């Protein structure tokens, strides 16, 4: 391991951990792909697959950097490990938005309308993503490293504010009996299905939040600081948190609740009325 590697990491990174992480993320991508294909799930579930692949790439770059670090590889590693968790938050935003859309609840509160949920949080996620990617890119130059660090801090802080708001919104929807999932093999007209899905969203969002707190503290502490230089902290509060989130997504696969072809609450109501009308007609004749 060369002094060049130490110069980039400010410590001598270990072998073993990144290899295991790469294997686990690759496995997660394969399992999720098979789950999506076998359950005929909507295509936006591939957000999870893409995120797992990006994490896999990040750890491959880390493995290479341990032995042969270059500026380009180090930047690619940081981008692949810093940015993909934003996509997991986007996935959770989409899940909540779909529940609101399929429930067709007439709500005067703007923040509970399906389009607002999806696009507001989507825009916040993209904005946070752009800030973090811009800041990460600026940190590679000594002249712009300080400003880049603060831009990253701003992006992470914004992400945490919106994650907090999102958790509150999930709790509101969970407690409102008007929001009910009405499709999927494990559903029927069962309010428990909604809670099953939203507890999954709660759990994974909490894991993303913990990881964001760690990243925020790391950037505040600064490049080469105690937090940045503690490799164990990276694997505990970043790697393990994201792996646990993928474990939840795989173990409690939500694809059965979101098939490609489904009906919403209004469609189901109209279908039931039509069936009742035909039954009355048969009795008349």
Secondary structure as UniProt FT lines:
FT   HELIX           3..9
FT   HELIX           17..39
FT   HELIX           43..45
FT   HELIX           46..68
FT   HELIX           71..82
FT   HELIX           85..103
FT   HELIX           110..112
FT   HELIX           114..138
FT   TURN            139..140
FT   TURN            142..144
FT   HELIX           145..175
FT   TURN            177..178
FT   TURN            185..187
FT   HELIX           191..221
FT   TURN            223..224
FT   HELIX           226..229
FT   HELIX           231..234
FT   HELIX           235..239
FT   HELIX           240..251
FT   HELIX           254..257
FT   HELIX           265..284
//
